[in-house]
Amino acid sequence: MVQRVMGHERASTTLDLYTRRTDDSFRILRELDDQTPEDGPTGALVPA
C-alpha cells in the first residue's frame, strides 16, 4: 500500500528510503512496551 502511495515501482525502494536498521534488536519491543496507562493494554487495538 505505502509503495503505491509513494509511487515506487518496488517495495524494496520504499523500505530502503523509509526504514533504517538498528544494532539494538530489542529497541522496537521496548518502544512498543513503553505506553502510558491511557493508551490501553500493550498490543491491544483500541477503537478511536
CHARMM internal coordinates of N, CA and C (Angstrom, degrees):
IC EDIT
DIST 1 N 1 CA 1.4444
DIST 1 CA 1 C 1.5280
ANGL 1 N 1 CA 1 C 110.78
DIST 1 C 2 N 1.3280
ANGL 1 CA 1 C 2 N 116.49
DIHE 1 N 1 CA 1 C 2 N -52.06
DIST 2 N 2 CA 1.4657
ANGL 1 C 2 N 2 CA 119.57
DIHE 1 CA 1 C 2 N 2 CA -179.33
DIST 2 CA 2 C 1.5207
ANGL 2 N 2 CA 2 C 109.98
DIHE 1 C 2 N 2 CA 2 C -61.47
DIST 2 C 3 N 1.3138
ANGL 2 CA 2 C 3 N 116.39
DIHE 2 N 2 CA 2 C 3 N -38.09
DIST 3 N 3 CA 1.4649
ANGL 2 C 3 N 3 CA 121.38
DIHE 2 CA 2 C 3 N 3 CA 178.50
DIST 3 CA 3 C 1.5188
ANGL 3 N 3 CA 3 C 110.72
DIHE 2 C 3 N 3 CA 3 C -55.04
DIST 3 C 4 N 1.3343
ANGL 3 CA 3 C 4 N 116.72
DIHE 3 N 3 CA 3 C 4 N -45.93
DIST 4 N 4 CA 1.4684
ANGL 3 C 4 N 4 CA 120.86
DIHE 3 CA 3 C 4 N 4 CA -179.51
DIST 4 CA 4 C 1.5237
ANGL 4 N 4 CA 4 C 111.70
DIHE 3 C 4 N 4 CA 4 C -67.76
DIST 4 C 5 N 1.3274
ANGL 4 CA 4 C 5 N 116.03
DIHE 4 N 4 CA 4 C 5 N -43.23
DIST 5 N 5 CA 1.4601
ANGL 4 C 5 N 5 CA 120.50
DIHE 4 CA 4 C 5 N 5 CA -179.04
DIST 5 CA 5 C 1.5228
ANGL 5 N 5 CA 5 C 110.97
DIHE 4 C 5 N 5 CA 5 C -61.71
DIST 5 C 6 N 1.3288
ANGL 5 CA 5 C 6 N 116.68
DIHE 5 N 5 CA 5 C 6 N -40.70
DIST 6 N 6 CA 1.4551
ANGL 5 C 6 N 6 CA 121.32
DIHE 5 CA 5 C 6 N 6 CA -178.47
DIST 6 CA 6 C 1.5211
ANGL 6 N 6 CA 6 C 112.41
DIHE 5 C 6 N 6 CA 6 C -79.37
DIST 6 C 7 N 1.3378
ANGL 6 CA 6 C 7 N 116.85
DIHE 6 N 6 CA 6 C 7 N -12.46
DIST 7 N 7 CA 1.4551
ANGL 6 C 7 N 7 CA 120.64
DIHE 6 CA 6 C 7 N 7 CA 176.96
DIST 7 CA 7 C 1.5232
ANGL 7 N 7 CA 7 C 114.28
DIHE 6 C 7 N 7 CA 7 C 82.39
DIST 7 C 8 N 1.3276
ANGL 7 CA 7 C 8 N 116.55
DIHE 7 N 7 CA 7 C 8 N 21.23
DIST 8 N 8 CA 1.4581
ANGL 7 C 8 N 8 CA 119.76
DIHE 7 CA 7 C 8 N 8 CA 179.62
DIST 8 CA 8 C 1.5201
ANGL 8 N 8 CA 8 C 110.55
DIHE 7 C 8 N 8 CA 8 C -89.06
DIST 8 C 9 N 1.3052
ANGL 8 CA 8 C 9 N 115.50
DIHE 8 N 8 CA 8 C 9 N 139.15
DIST 9 N 9 CA 1.4602
ANGL 8 C 9 N 9 CA 120.29
DIHE 8 CA 8 C 9 N 9 CA 179.00
DIST 9 CA 9 C 1.5219
ANGL 9 N 9 CA 9 C 111.65
DIHE 8 C 9 N 9 CA 9 C -69.29
DIST 9 C 10 N 1.3342
ANGL 9 CA 9 C 10 N 116.01
DIHE 9 N 9 CA 9 C 10 N -37.38
DIST 10 N 10 CA 1.4687
ANGL 9 C 10 N 10 CA 120.82
DIHE 9 CA 9 C 10 N 10 CA -178.17
DIST 10 CA 10 C 1.5292
ANGL 10 N 10 CA 10 C 110.95
DIHE 9 C 10 N 10 CA 10 C -119.20
DIST 10 C 11 N 1.3377
ANGL 10 CA 10 C 11 N 115.90
DIHE 10 N 10 CA 10 C 11 N 143.23
DIST 11 N 11 CA 1.4646
ANGL 10 C 11 N 11 CA 121.01
DIHE 10 CA 10 C 11 N 11 CA 176.84
DIST 11 CA 11 C 1.5246
ANGL 11 N 11 CA 11 C 110.64
DIHE 10 C 11 N 11 CA 11 C -62.42
DIST 11 C 12 N 1.3149
ANGL 11 CA 11 C 12 N 117.77
DIHE 11 N 11 CA 11 C 12 N -32.09
DIST 12 N 12 CA 1.4633
ANGL 11 C 12 N 12 CA 120.81
DIHE 11 CA 11 C 12 N 12 CA -179.57
DIST 12 CA 12 C 1.5254
ANGL 12 N 12 CA 12 C 111.60
DIHE 11 C 12 N 12 CA 12 C -62.27
DIST 12 C 13 N 1.3173
ANGL 12 CA 12 C 13 N 117.46
DIHE 12 N 12 CA 12 C 13 N -32.36
DIST 13 N 13 CA 1.4668
ANGL 12 C 13 N 13 CA 120.81
DIHE 12 CA 12 C 13 N 13 CA 176.57
DIST 13 CA 13 C 1.5217
ANGL 13 N 13 CA 13 C 110.19
DIHE 12 C 13 N 13 CA 13 C -64.11
DIST 13 C 14 N 1.3177
ANGL 13 CA 13 C 14 N 116.70
DIHE 13 N 13 CA 13 C 14 N -45.82
DIST 14 N 14 CA 1.4632
ANGL 13 C 14 N 14 CA 121.51
DIHE 13 CA 13 C 14 N 14 CA 178.70
DIST 14 CA 14 C 1.5207
ANGL 14 N 14 CA 14 C 110.52
DIHE 13 C 14 N 14 CA 14 C -60.91
DIST 14 C 15 N 1.3281
ANGL 14 CA 14 C 15 N 116.22
DIHE 14 N 14 CA 14 C 15 N -47.15
DIST 15 N 15 CA 1.4641
ANGL 14 C 15 N 15 CA 119.98
DIHE 14 CA 14 C 15 N 15 CA -179.79
DIST 15 CA 15 C 1.5295
ANGL 15 N 15 CA 15 C 111.52
DIHE 14 C 15 N 15 CA 15 C -62.91
DIST 15 C 16 N 1.3127
ANGL 15 CA 15 C 16 N 117.35
DIHE 15 N 15 CA 15 C 16 N -41.75
DIST 16 N 16 CA 1.4682
ANGL 15 C 16 N 16 CA 120.78
DIHE 15 CA 15 C 16 N 16 CA 179.36
DIST 16 CA 16 C 1.5224
ANGL 16 N 16 CA 16 C 111.87
DIHE 15 C 16 N 16 CA 16 C -61.59
DIST 16 C 17 N 1.3163
ANGL 16 CA 16 C 17 N 116.96
DIHE 16 N 16 CA 16 C 17 N -37.53
DIST 17 N 17 CA 1.4605
ANGL 16 C 17 N 17 CA 120.86
DIHE 16 CA 16 C 17 N 17 CA -176.94
DIST 17 CA 17 C 1.5211
ANGL 17 N 17 CA 17 C 113.91
DIHE 16 C 17 N 17 CA 17 C -80.64
DIST 17 C 18 N 1.3286
ANGL 17 CA 17 C 18 N 117.71
DIHE 17 N 17 CA 17 C 18 N -35.82
DIST 18 N 18 CA 1.4554
ANGL 17 C 18 N 18 CA 120.28
DIHE 17 CA 17 C 18 N 18 CA -168.82
DIST 18 CA 18 C 1.5274
ANGL 18 N 18 CA 18 C 115.16
DIHE 17 C 18 N 18 CA 18 C -114.02
DIST 18 C 19 N 1.3044
ANGL 18 CA 18 C 19 N 118.16
DIHE 18 N 18 CA 18 C 19 N 8.88
DIST 19 N 19 CA 1.4643
ANGL 18 C 19 N 19 CA 120.93
DIHE 18 CA 18 C 19 N 19 CA 175.08
DIST 19 CA 19 C 1.5120
ANGL 19 N 19 CA 19 C 108.83
DIHE 18 C 19 N 19 CA 19 C -129.12
DIST 19 C 20 N 1.3059
ANGL 19 CA 19 C 20 N 114.90
DIHE 19 N 19 CA 19 C 20 N 160.79
DIST 20 N 20 CA 1.4567
ANGL 19 C 20 N 20 CA 118.93
DIHE 19 CA 19 C 20 N 20 CA 175.13
DIST 20 CA 20 C 1.5195
ANGL 20 N 20 CA 20 C 109.16
DIHE 19 C 20 N 20 CA 20 C -141.70
DIST 20 C 21 N 1.2867
ANGL 20 CA 20 C 21 N 115.64
DIHE 20 N 20 CA 20 C 21 N 151.86
DIST 21 N 21 CA 1.4534
ANGL 20 C 21 N 21 CA 122.37
DIHE 20 CA 20 C 21 N 21 CA -178.79
DIST 21 CA 21 C 1.5172
ANGL 21 N 21 CA 21 C 109.04
DIHE 20 C 21 N 21 CA 21 C -88.43
DIST 21 C 22 N 1.3282
ANGL 21 CA 21 C 22 N 115.96
DIHE 21 N 21 CA 21 C 22 N 145.52
DIST 22 N 22 CA 1.4515
ANGL 21 C 22 N 22 CA 120.69
DIHE 21 CA 21 C 22 N 22 CA 176.47
DIST 22 CA 22 C 1.5202
ANGL 22 N 22 CA 22 C 109.59
DIHE 21 C 22 N 22 CA 22 C -123.11
DIST 22 C 23 N 1.3214
ANGL 22 CA 22 C 23 N 116.38
DIHE 22 N 22 CA 22 C 23 N 145.73
DIST 23 N 23 CA 1.4601
ANGL 22 C 23 N 23 CA 120.44
DIHE 22 CA 22 C 23 N 23 CA 176.58
DIST 23 CA 23 C 1.5212
ANGL 23 N 23 CA 23 C 111.09
DIHE 22 C 23 N 23 CA 23 C -79.15
DIST 23 C 24 N 1.3335
ANGL 23 CA 23 C 24 N 117.18
DIHE 23 N 23 CA 23 C 24 N -14.57
DIST 24 N 24 CA 1.4608
ANGL 23 C 24 N 24 CA 122.65
DIHE 23 CA 23 C 24 N 24 CA -179.79
DIST 24 CA 24 C 1.5279
ANGL 24 N 24 CA 24 C 108.51
DIHE 23 C 24 N 24 CA 24 C -96.35
DIST 24 C 25 N 1.3233
ANGL 24 CA 24 C 25 N 116.73
DIHE 24 N 24 CA 24 C 25 N 94.79
DIST 25 N 25 CA 1.4615
ANGL 24 C 25 N 25 CA 120.84
DIHE 24 CA 24 C 25 N 25 CA -173.98
DIST 25 CA 25 C 1.5267
ANGL 25 N 25 CA 25 C 113.79
DIHE 24 C 25 N 25 CA 25 C -67.77
DIST 25 C 26 N 1.3220
ANGL 25 CA 25 C 26 N 118.88
DIHE 25 N 25 CA 25 C 26 N -16.02
DIST 26 N 26 CA 1.4565
ANGL 25 C 26 N 26 CA 121.11
DIHE 25 CA 25 C 26 N 26 CA -179.48
DIST 26 CA 26 C 1.5277
ANGL 26 N 26 CA 26 C 112.58
DIHE 25 C 26 N 26 CA 26 C -97.98
DIST 26 C 27 N 1.3320
ANGL 26 CA 26 C 27 N 118.20
DIHE 26 N 26 CA 26 C 27 N 0.91
DIST 27 N 27 CA 1.4573
ANGL 26 C 27 N 27 CA 122.42
DIHE 26 CA 26 C 27 N 27 CA -177.47
DIST 27 CA 27 C 1.5291
ANGL 27 N 27 CA 27 C 112.06
DIHE 26 C 27 N 27 CA 27 C -59.58
DIST 27 C 28 N 1.3124
ANGL 27 CA 27 C 28 N 117.54
DIHE 27 N 27 CA 27 C 28 N -45.58
DIST 28 N 28 CA 1.4618
ANGL 27 C 28 N 28 CA 121.46
DIHE 27 CA 27 C 28 N 28 CA -178.30
DIST 28 CA 28 C 1.5266
ANGL 28 N 28 CA 28 C 110.21
DIHE 27 C 28 N 28 CA 28 C -64.23
DIST 28 C 29 N 1.3290
ANGL 28 CA 28 C 29 N 116.65
DIHE 28 N 28 CA 28 C 29 N -42.55
DIST 29 N 29 CA 1.4589
ANGL 28 C 29 N 29 CA 119.28
DIHE 28 CA 28 C 29 N 29 CA 178.96
DIST 29 CA 29 C 1.5205
ANGL 29 N 29 CA 29 C 111.31
DIHE 28 C 29 N 29 CA 29 C -62.47
DIST 29 C 30 N 1.3218
ANGL 29 CA 29 C 30 N 117.17
DIHE 29 N 29 CA 29 C 30 N -40.46
DIST 30 N 30 CA 1.4688
ANGL 29 C 30 N 30 CA 120.46
DIHE 29 CA 29 C 30 N 30 CA 178.16
DIST 30 CA 30 C 1.5224
ANGL 30 N 30 CA 30 C 110.64
DIHE 29 C 30 N 30 CA 30 C -64.21
DIST 30 C 31 N 1.3273
ANGL 30 CA 30 C 31 N 117.32
DIHE 30 N 30 CA 30 C 31 N -42.44
DIST 31 N 31 CA 1.4591
ANGL 30 C 31 N 31 CA 120.94
DIHE 30 CA 30 C 31 N 31 CA -179.87
DIST 31 CA 31 C 1.5283
ANGL 31 N 31 CA 31 C 111.27
DIHE 30 C 31 N 31 CA 31 C -64.11
DIST 31 C 32 N 1.3208
ANGL 31 CA 31 C 32 N 117.39
DIHE 31 N 31 CA 31 C 32 N -41.73
DIST 32 N 32 CA 1.4593
ANGL 31 C 32 N 32 CA 121.29
DIHE 31 CA 31 C 32 N 32 CA 179.29
DIST 32 CA 32 C 1.5201
ANGL 32 N 32 CA 32 C 111.64
DIHE 31 C 32 N 32 CA 32 C -66.92
DIST 32 C 33 N 1.3164
ANGL 32 CA 32 C 33 N 115.99
DIHE 32 N 32 CA 32 C 33 N -30.75
DIST 33 N 33 CA 1.4599
ANGL 32 C 33 N 33 CA 121.33
DIHE 32 CA 32 C 33 N 33 CA -178.23
DIST 33 CA 33 C 1.5268
ANGL 33 N 33 CA 33 C 112.04
DIHE 32 C 33 N 33 CA 33 C -82.17
DIST 33 C 34 N 1.3143
ANGL 33 CA 33 C 34 N 118.75
DIHE 33 N 33 CA 33 C 34 N -15.10
DIST 34 N 34 CA 1.4634
ANGL 33 C 34 N 34 CA 124.01
DIHE 33 CA 33 C 34 N 34 CA -175.22
DIST 34 CA 34 C 1.5232
ANGL 34 N 34 CA 34 C 110.50
DIHE 33 C 34 N 34 CA 34 C -91.02
DIST 34 C 35 N 1.3378
ANGL 34 CA 34 C 35 N 116.24
DIHE 34 N 34 CA 34 C 35 N 75.01
DIST 35 N 35 CA 1.4532
ANGL 34 C 35 N 35 CA 121.46
DIHE 34 CA 34 C 35 N 35 CA -179.47
DIST 35 CA 35 C 1.5245
ANGL 35 N 35 CA 35 C 109.87
DIHE 34 C 35 N 35 CA 35 C -116.43
DIST 35 C 36 N 1.3003
ANGL 35 CA 35 C 36 N 115.66
DIHE 35 N 35 CA 35 C 36 N 151.99
DIST 36 N 36 CA 1.4551
ANGL 35 C 36 N 36 CA 120.38
DIHE 35 CA 35 C 36 N 36 CA 174.71
DIST 36 CA 36 C 1.5238
ANGL 36 N 36 CA 36 C 108.76
DIHE 35 C 36 N 36 CA 36 C -82.80
DIST 36 C 37 N 1.3379
ANGL 36 CA 36 C 37 N 118.81
DIHE 36 N 36 CA 36 C 37 N 156.72
DIST 37 N 37 CA 1.4747
ANGL 36 C 37 N 37 CA 120.36
DIHE 36 CA 36 C 37 N 37 CA -177.39
DIST 37 CA 37 C 1.5296
ANGL 37 N 37 CA 37 C 113.96
DIHE 36 C 37 N 37 CA 37 C -55.06
DIST 37 C 38 N 1.3220
ANGL 37 CA 37 C 38 N 118.49
DIHE 37 N 37 CA 37 C 38 N -34.15
DIST 38 N 38 CA 1.4647
ANGL 37 C 38 N 38 CA 119.22
DIHE 37 CA 37 C 38 N 38 CA -178.91
DIST 38 CA 38 C 1.5242
ANGL 38 N 38 CA 38 C 112.95
DIHE 37 C 38 N 38 CA 38 C -72.98
DIST 38 C 39 N 1.3385
ANGL 38 CA 38 C 39 N 117.99
DIHE 38 N 38 CA 38 C 39 N -10.76
DIST 39 N 39 CA 1.4594
ANGL 38 C 39 N 39 CA 121.30
DIHE 38 CA 38 C 39 N 39 CA 176.80
DIST 39 CA 39 C 1.5206
ANGL 39 N 39 CA 39 C 111.80
DIHE 38 C 39 N 39 CA 39 C -75.00
DIST 39 C 40 N 1.3076
ANGL 39 CA 39 C 40 N 117.79
DIHE 39 N 39 CA 39 C 40 N -15.14
DIST 40 N 40 CA 1.4614
ANGL 39 C 40 N 40 CA 120.95
DIHE 39 CA 39 C 40 N 40 CA -177.73
DIST 40 CA 40 C 1.5126
ANGL 40 N 40 CA 40 C 110.98
DIHE 39 C 40 N 40 CA 40 C 93.75
DIST 40 C 41 N 1.3055
ANGL 40 CA 40 C 41 N 116.76
DIHE 40 N 40 CA 40 C 41 N 177.05
DIST 41 N 41 CA 1.4563
ANGL 40 C 41 N 41 CA 120.73
DIHE 40 CA 40 C 41 N 41 CA -178.43
DIST 41 CA 41 C 1.5197
ANGL 41 N 41 CA 41 C 111.75
DIHE 40 C 41 N 41 CA 41 C -63.92
DIST 41 C 42 N 1.3120
ANGL 41 CA 41 C 42 N 115.59
DIHE 41 N 41 CA 41 C 42 N 147.53
DIST 42 N 42 CA 1.4562
ANGL 41 C 42 N 42 CA 120.88
DIHE 41 CA 41 C 42 N 42 CA 178.50
DIST 42 CA 42 C 1.5136
ANGL 42 N 42 CA 42 C 110.85
DIHE 41 C 42 N 42 CA 42 C -60.24
DIST 42 C 43 N 1.3121
ANGL 42 CA 42 C 43 N 115.65
DIHE 42 N 42 CA 42 C 43 N 132.01
DIST 43 N 43 CA 1.4578
ANGL 42 C 43 N 43 CA 120.82
DIHE 42 CA 42 C 43 N 43 CA 176.56
DIST 43 CA 43 C 1.5199
ANGL 43 N 43 CA 43 C 114.49
DIHE 42 C 43 N 43 CA 43 C 83.65
DIST 43 C 44 N 1.3174
ANGL 43 CA 43 C 44 N 118.45
DIHE 43 N 43 CA 43 C 44 N -6.74
DIST 44 N 44 CA 1.4527
ANGL 43 C 44 N 44 CA 119.99
DIHE 43 CA 43 C 44 N 44 CA -178.84
DIST 44 CA 44 C 1.5098
ANGL 44 N 44 CA 44 C 111.49
DIHE 43 C 44 N 44 CA 44 C -90.23
DIST 44 C 45 N 1.3002
ANGL 44 CA 44 C 45 N 116.48
DIHE 44 N 44 CA 44 C 45 N 143.98
DIST 45 N 45 CA 1.4549
ANGL 44 C 45 N 45 CA 121.18
DIHE 44 CA 44 C 45 N 45 CA 175.01
DIST 45 CA 45 C 1.5235
ANGL 45 N 45 CA 45 C 107.68
DIHE 44 C 45 N 45 CA 45 C -91.18
DIST 45 C 46 N 1.3146
ANGL 45 CA 45 C 46 N 116.86
DIHE 45 N 45 CA 45 C 46 N 118.04
DIST 46 N 46 CA 1.4506
ANGL 45 C 46 N 46 CA 121.82
DIHE 45 CA 45 C 46 N 46 CA -178.01
DIST 46 CA 46 C 1.5238
ANGL 46 N 46 CA 46 C 108.44
DIHE 45 C 46 N 46 CA 46 C -107.29
DIST 46 C 47 N 1.3283
ANGL 46 CA 46 C 47 N 118.95
DIHE 46 N 46 CA 46 C 47 N 120.84
DIST 47 N 47 CA 1.4633
ANGL 46 C 47 N 47 CA 120.54
DIHE 46 CA 46 C 47 N 47 CA -179.68
DIST 47 CA 47 C 1.5197
ANGL 47 N 47 CA 47 C 111.01
DIHE 46 C 47 N 47 CA 47 C -62.26
DIST 47 C 48 N 1.3282
ANGL 47 CA 47 C 48 N 115.49
DIHE 47 N 47 CA 47 C 48 N 144.04
DIST 48 N 48 CA 1.4750
ANGL 47 C 48 N 48 CA 120.11
DIHE 47 CA 47 C 48 N 48 CA -179.81
DIST 48 CA 48 C 1.5074
ANGL 48 N 48 CA 48 C 111.33
DIHE 47 C 48 N 48 CA 48 C -83.76
END
COOR INIT
IC SEED 1 N 1 CA 1 C
IC BUILD
